[in-house]
Amino acid sequence: MKLKRSYFYTLREESKNEESISGNLLTRCGMIKKSSSGVYMFLPLGYKVIKNIEKIIREELENIGTGELLMPSLIPEEIYLSSGRRKVFGKDMFSLKDRFNKSYCLAPTHEELFAIAAQSKIKSYKDLPFSIYQIQDKFRDEARSRYGLIRVREFLMKDAYSFDLDEKGLNISYNEMYNAYKKIFTRLGINYKIVKSDTGAMGGLLSEEFQATVDIGEDKLVICEHCGYASNSDVASSSILTEKTDEELKVRELVKTPCSGTIQEVSRYLEEDTDKFVKTLIYKADDKFYAVLVKGCHEVNEAKLKKILKANDVFLAESIDVEEITKAKVGFAGPIGLSIPIIIDNEVSNMKNFIVGANKTDYHYKNVNLEDFDYVLTADVRCITDLDKCPSCGQNIIFKNGIEIGNTFKLGTKYSESLNLTYLNKENESKYVWMGSYGIGIGRCMAAIVEQNHDDKGIIWPIEVAPFKVAIVIVNTEDEAQVDAANYLYSEFRKNGISTILDDRQERVGVKFNDMDLIGIPIRITVGNKINDQLIEIKERKKESFEEISLYDALSRIEDIIDGE
């Protein structure tokens, strides 16, 4: 690629519309450009990075015998209705009607279509196992798109699916894909953690996430450095921190707490420690209301609650609903006298003589105990905190932020049952196919690499991912010897399969250096005034030093650097 006549630009100023380092740098590099909220163009340099990421993915999937295909993005809505997931996706799914008033969706994921495709092949046990994948656009109507390529409405995804006779076969296929993922993310140069996660809308038996650890990550990861335990906080088990005491049960007492709707306000008014408070939060799970009790210092984990209730959607009830259920203003909800099911956190089950709202504006109850109200379930429904211990070994835990760049699911027979994907076994009996699902967010990988590999000059791409491995900079484009030498190197590198930029623009050399640093080319060759002595300068992006070398030794030296990466 010779820059003088190419589509190439960089921006000196920070991008005002990007919240993340990766979004800002990729925009300034002219690699991506936002066309609307959560929708981006991939410009030539950025698209080359995308293709390099795809190349690595394809190579590793081909190594385990996974075949590539391409599914449509426009899918009849009835397919998602038949699997029961239309309601699960709800407003997150883009929907439209054609001229014949038939309902369609823009695919948020493709499990159903892969199951349908598999039906064409699978007749008997002899047709299994196999796995197939695609790299295709997905669409989610995100309520709040942000962080550049990290949370978007249209995104490029690799999704693969395995099909097996039974659970044993699924475990084998799953482990093959799991190991391929580790190779992929290692080659991409991403520092990642593998964590247990919630199966969510995908359902199934098991879900694990490959999380890139970055400060801006939206997911909170629970890590134990002692035993290696790692989990998304959404599913991490909480300890019971409150020990049972020998404290005698006291008589419940209704107390006035005027204009005190928060724990801090009631604590000050009653001169009671906040440790004695229990919050009552009203949730709506699908079409039913529940009251959830957690200790005042804790928060409800909605992912855990959703799983416990086997609900498609769980969210805090609207103020108008809370006031109708409790017959009081928001802030005074409590468990006593409620007409809706009550769920209490494990922590609350160890408490005595605690304080709760009275379902009466400006009033609370003191000295409340579990005997004072009915509840349907005791469970771990709170968010894990840094005071909790590792669920595996009991040692201290730490938290890290992460970007989910890949996931793996053991779907079991969830989709084969809903879509009637069966095979005949050796006894000529009809059995459901066991499926696995495996995704990688291509754009998220690109963003995660930049978040983890940059400095104050710009991006530092790993050499396998970089849009070009080498940049040749001509100091003076009016000097014929420099131009000839640069063109000689450019031709030699390309003949030997080394992707190369030739910066032949009529710009100051400082501008060229800054641009090559900004876009993160791993190796820079400078052809300058010493070319009359057959000398050029080589500098690696991640190093401060440079070396002078003979023009005719450049190819072998560059190959050594690339091989050593």
SVG drawing of the C-alpha trace seen along z (x, -y; Angstrom):
<svg xmlns="http://www.w3.org/2000/svg" viewBox="-52 -19 81 71">
<polyline fill="none" stroke="black" stroke-width="0.4" points="0.0,0.0 1.5,-3.3 0.0,-6.1 0.3,-8.9 -2.6,-7.6 -4.4,-5.6 -7.5,-6.2 -5.5,-7.1 -6.0,-9.8 -5.4,-10.4 -6.8,-12.9 -4.7,-14.9 -7.5,-15.8 -9.1,-13.5 -12.5,-12.3 -15.2,-14.0 -17.8,-11.3 -15.8,-8.3 -15.8,-7.3 -13.2,-4.6 -9.5,-4.6 -10.0,-2.1 -12.9,-4.0 -10.9,-7.2 -7.7,-5.7 -9.4,-3.7 -11.3,-6.8 -8.2,-9.0 -6.3,-6.3 -9.0,-6.4 -9.8,-2.8 -13.4,-3.2 -16.0,-5.9 -19.4,-6.1 -22.3,-6.3 -25.0,-6.3 -25.4,-5.4 -23.8,-2.0 -23.1,-1.5 -19.6,-1.9 -17.9,-1.8 -14.7,0.2 -12.4,-1.8 -9.5,-0.2 -6.9,0.0 -9.5,1.1 -10.9,3.6 -7.5,5.2 -7.3,5.6 -10.7,7.3 -9.6,9.6 -6.4,10.5 -8.4,11.4 -10.8,13.5 -7.7,15.3 -6.5,16.4 -10.0,17.6 -10.4,19.5 -7.0,21.2 -7.7,22.5 -11.2,23.7 -10.1,25.4 -7.4,27.2 -10.3,28.9 -12.3,29.6 -15.0,27.0 -16.6,26.1 -17.5,22.5 -20.9,21.4 -22.9,18.2 -26.4,17.7 -28.8,14.9 -29.3,11.9 -33.0,11.5 -35.0,14.3 -38.7,15.1 -40.0,14.2 -41.8,17.5 -38.5,19.3 -37.8,17.5 -41.4,18.0 -41.0,21.7 -37.9,21.9 -39.5,19.7 -36.8,17.0 -38.8,14.2 -40.2,13.2 -36.8,13.6 -35.1,11.1 -38.0,8.7 -37.2,5.1 -33.5,6.1 -34.5,7.7 -34.9,5.6 -38.2,6.5 -39.8,5.5 -42.5,6.6 -42.2,7.2 -44.6,6.0 -46.8,9.0 -47.0,8.1 -44.9,11.1 -42.9,10.5 -39.1,10.8 -36.2,10.2 -32.6,9.1 -30.7,12.0 -29.4,11.3 -28.0,14.9 -28.4,18.0 -28.9,21.1 -32.2,21.8 -31.0,21.6 -28.0,23.8 -30.3,26.4 -32.5,26.2 -29.4,26.5 -28.2,29.5 -31.6,31.3 -30.6,31.6 -27.6,33.7 -28.6,35.6 -30.6,38.7 -28.8,41.4 -26.0,41.8 -23.6,42.2 -24.1,38.5 -22.6,37.3 -20.5,35.6 -19.7,32.5 -19.3,28.7 -19.9,25.7 -19.5,21.9 -19.9,18.6 -18.6,15.0 -21.6,12.8 -23.3,9.6 -25.6,9.7 -28.1,7.0 -29.2,6.0 -31.2,2.9 -29.1,1.8 -30.8,-0.8 -27.4,-2.5 -24.7,-2.0 -21.3,-3.0 -17.5,-2.4 -16.9,-2.4 -16.9,1.2 -17.6,2.7 -21.4,2.1 -22.9,1.6 -26.1,2.3 -24.6,4.1 -21.6,6.3 -19.5,8.9 -19.5,12.2 -18.0,15.7 -20.6,18.2 -19.9,22.0 -22.1,24.9 -21.3,28.5 -23.7,31.5 -23.3,34.7 -25.0,38.0 -24.9,37.5 -23.5,35.6 -20.2,37.4 -19.8,36.4 -20.8,32.8 -18.1,32.7 -15.5,33.8 -16.6,31.2 -16.8,28.5 -13.2,29.2 -11.9,29.0 -13.5,25.6 -12.4,24.4 -8.8,25.2 -9.1,23.6 -10.3,20.5 -7.3,20.4 -5.0,20.6 -7.0,17.9 -6.9,15.3 -3.2,16.1 -2.4,15.4 -4.4,12.2 -2.2,11.0 -5.1,10.5 -4.7,10.9 -7.8,12.8 -9.6,14.8 -12.0,17.7 -14.9,17.4 -18.1,19.2 -21.1,17.2 -24.9,17.2 -26.5,19.1 -29.0,16.2 -31.1,16.1 -29.0,19.0 -30.1,21.5 -28.4,24.9 -26.2,26.7 -23.0,24.6 -21.7,21.2 -18.1,19.9 -16.9,16.5 -13.5,15.5 -13.0,12.0 -10.3,9.5 -9.3,7.7 -9.4,4.0 -10.3,1.0 -13.3,0.0 -14.8,3.5 -18.5,3.5 -18.4,7.0 -17.2,7.5 -15.0,10.6 -14.4,12.4 -10.9,13.8 -9.1,15.9 -5.4,15.7 -4.9,18.6 -6.8,21.4 -7.5,19.8 -11.3,19.6 -12.8,17.1 -16.4,16.2 -18.6,13.4 -20.0,11.6 -23.5,12.3 -23.1,16.0 -20.5,15.9 -21.7,17.5 -21.8,15.2 -20.7,16.1 -22.8,15.8 -21.0,13.1 -23.5,12.6 -23.0,15.3 -25.9,16.5 -25.9,15.0 -27.4,16.0 -29.3,12.7 -32.8,13.2 -35.7,12.4 -37.4,9.1 -40.9,7.9 -41.6,6.2 -42.1,2.5 -43.7,-0.1 -41.7,-3.3 -42.3,-6.6 -39.5,-7.7 -40.7,-10.9 -39.1,-11.9 -36.7,-9.0 -37.0,-6.8 -33.3,-5.7 -31.3,-3.4 -28.9,-6.3 -31.8,-8.6 -33.6,-6.0 -30.3,-5.0 -29.6,-8.6 -33.2,-9.1 -33.4,-5.9 -29.7,-6.0 -29.3,-2.4 -26.4,-0.8 -27.0,-0.3 -25.9,3.3 -29.4,3.9 -31.3,3.0 -32.9,5.2 -34.1,3.8 -37.3,4.9 -37.1,4.4 -40.1,5.0 -39.3,6.8 -41.3,7.7 -40.4,11.0 -42.2,11.3 -45.8,10.6 -45.5,11.3 -44.3,9.2 -41.9,10.4 -40.5,8.9 -36.8,9.6 -35.1,9.0 -31.3,8.4 -29.2,6.9 -29.1,3.1 -25.5,3.0 -26.0,5.4 -27.5,5.3 -29.8,7.7 -28.1,9.7 -30.7,9.6 -29.1,12.4 -29.3,14.7 -32.9,13.7 -33.8,14.2 -32.4,17.7 -34.1,18.6 -37.5,17.5 -36.8,19.0 -38.0,15.7 -37.3,14.2 -37.1,10.6 -36.5,9.3 -36.5,5.6 -37.3,3.3 -41.0,2.4 -42.1,-1.1 -42.8,-3.5 -46.5,-3.4 -46.6,0.4 -44.5,0.3 -46.9,-2.2 -49.9,-0.2 -48.4,3.0 -47.2,1.5 -49.8,-1.2 -47.0,-3.5 -44.5,-5.8 -41.3,-4.4 -38.7,-3.9 -41.1,-2.3 -41.6,1.2 -41.3,4.1 -42.2,7.8 -44.9,7.7 -48.4,7.9 -47.3,8.1 -49.6,9.9 -46.9,10.9 -44.3,13.8 -41.3,13.0 -37.7,14.2 -35.0,13.7 -31.3,13.7 -29.3,16.3 -27.7,13.5 -31.0,12.4 -31.9,15.9 -29.1,15.5 -30.3,12.1 -32.3,11.3 -34.2,8.2 -33.7,6.3 -35.3,3.1 -37.6,3.1 -40.1,0.7 -43.6,0.9 -45.6,0.5 -46.8,-2.7 -45.4,-6.1 -43.0,-7.5 -43.0,-4.3 -40.6,-1.3 -40.6,1.8 -37.8,2.5 -37.0,6.0 -38.4,7.9 -37.6,11.6 -38.3,14.3 -41.3,15.5 -43.1,12.2 -43.8,12.8 -44.1,15.6 -41.6,16.2 -41.5,18.7 -37.8,19.1 -34.4,18.6 -31.5,18.3 -28.3,16.5 -29.8,13.5 -27.2,10.8 -24.2,9.4 -20.8,10.7 -18.6,8.1 -14.9,7.9 -15.7,9.0 -16.8,12.4 -14.4,15.4 -13.6,17.5 -16.5,20.1 -13.9,22.7 -11.1,22.4 -12.3,19.8 -9.4,17.4 -9.7,13.7 -11.0,12.6 -10.3,9.7 -12.4,8.0 -11.3,7.1 -13.2,5.4 -13.6,7.4 -14.9,7.2 -16.6,10.4 -14.8,11.3 -15.9,14.9 -18.3,17.4 -18.9,21.1 -22.2,22.9 -23.2,26.5 -26.8,26.2 -27.7,29.8 -30.9,30.6 -32.7,27.3 -32.8,26.3 -33.0,29.7 -36.2,30.4 -37.9,27.1 -36.9,27.6 -37.3,31.4 -33.6,32.1 -33.3,35.8 -31.4,38.8 -31.9,42.6 -29.6,44.5 -28.3,48.1 -31.5,49.5 -33.5,47.4 -34.8,45.2 -35.3,41.4 -33.0,39.3 -32.4,35.6 -29.1,34.2 -26.8,32.6 -25.6,29.1 -22.9,26.7 -22.7,23.0 -19.5,20.9 -19.2,17.2 -16.4,14.6 -17.0,10.9 -14.7,9.8 -15.1,6.0 -14.8,6.5 -11.5,8.4 -10.2,5.5 -11.2,3.0 -9.8,5.2 -6.4,5.5 -6.2,1.6 -7.4,1.2 -4.5,3.5 -1.9,2.4 -1.4,-1.4 0.8,-4.2 0.6,-8.0 1.7,-7.9 -1.1,-5.5 -1.8,-1.8 0.8,1.0 -0.6,3.9 0.6,7.5 2.3,8.4 -0.3,11.0 -3.1,8.5 -1.5,5.3 -2.9,3.9 0.6,4.0 3.7,5.5 6.2,3.0 6.1,-0.7 8.8,-2.2 9.2,-6.0 10.9,-8.1 12.5,-11.1 12.8,-13.2 10.6,-12.3 12.6,-14.7 15.7,-12.6 15.8,-10.0 18.2,-7.7 15.9,-7.5 12.8,-6.9 14.6,-4.2 15.8,-2.4 12.3,-2.6 10.7,-1.2 13.3,1.6 12.5,2.6 8.7,2.3 9.0,4.7 11.2,7.2 9.0,7.3 5.8,7.8 7.4,10.6 8.2,12.4 4.7,12.0 5.4,9.3 2.5,6.8 4.1,3.3 3.1,-0.4 5.3,-2.8 4.8,-6.3 5.7,-8.3 3.6,-11.3 5.1,-14.8 4.9,-15.4 7.4,-16.3 9.2,-13.2 7.9,-14.0 4.3,-13.8 5.0,-10.5 6.7,-9.1 3.7,-10.2 1.2,-8.7 3.0,-5.3 3.2,-5.3 -0.5,-6.3 -1.7,-3.5 0.6,-1.0 2.7,0.5 5.0,3.0 8.2,2.3 9.3,-1.0 12.1,-1.4 13.4,-4.9 15.1,-5.6 17.1,-8.8 20.3,-10.7 22.5,-7.6 21.1,-5.8 24.2,-6.9 26.1,-4.6 23.5,-1.9 22.3,-2.3 18.7,-2.4 17.2,-2.6 14.9,0.1 12.7,-0.6 10.2,1.7 7.0,-0.1 7.2,1.3 10.9,0.3 12.5,-3.0 15.9,-2.1 16.6,-1.7 19.3,0.0 21.2,-0.9 21.5,1.8 22.6,2.4 19.8,1.9 20.5,5.4 20.3,7.0 16.9,5.6 14.8,8.5 16.5,11.1 16.5,8.8 12.7,8.1 12.0,11.8 14.0,12.5 12.0,9.9 8.7,11.3 9.7,14.9 10.8,13.8 7.4,12.2"/>
</svg>
